[in-house]
C-alpha cells in the first residue's frame, strides 16, 4: 500500500480505489470486506490508533457503494461513490474529533476529500475493464453462479 503521511495525524492512501472498485464490480459483500478488512489491516501497519474507526467507516462505505450501484456503470455508480465518500469523510471527521479534537478534524477532512476523489476517478476507470475481464463478477454480485447453487451468498 502506498501511504503519504500528512501532518499531524492524517495520511493519504489509495484504499478508496480498492474499496470503490470492489464494490462497483463485485457488489456490497466484497465492498464491505475490502473496506472493513483490507483498510483495517493497512491501518495496523503504521496508524493503529485508527483501526476501530476504519473497520466501521470503511466497511459501511464499501457496503453503501455496493448497494447503491447497479454494477453496470453510469451515473448511478457516480452517485454511489459520492454517497460512500460523504459517509467516509463524515465518519473520519467524527473519529478525528473523538481521537484528538477539532485540530485533528481540520487536518483530516481535506486529505479525505482528495483521497475520495482520487479513488472515485480510478474506480470509474478500473471497474468497466474489470467487469469485462472477470465475467463471473456479475454472478458474484447477484449471489448466483455455479459455485452457489444453494444461495449461500444471498
C-alpha angles and dihedrals in degrees: 000000000000111000128181114195115225115193134274105016111325128091135193119229139159098246093117089063090059097040095048094042093049092048095046095047104033104022137238098320095059091039089055092048094045091049101041101037105024098045093040092053089051090055091056089064097068114337102052094154087072100051099098091049092045092050092059102031098045093039092054090042092058091043092052095048092048094048095046098045124084095216090235101084129241135099094329090063090051090052090048092052091047091052091048091048092050090052092048095049092047093045094051092044089056090045092050090050091050093048100041114356132245095326091063091050091055091055096040104051100059091049091049092050092053091045092052094047092048091046092048093050093048092046093050088054097042100041098067091047092049092047088058095042096047107047092179091062090090092051091048090049091053095042093243136110143101094297093049107056093139095051096243093154095058 
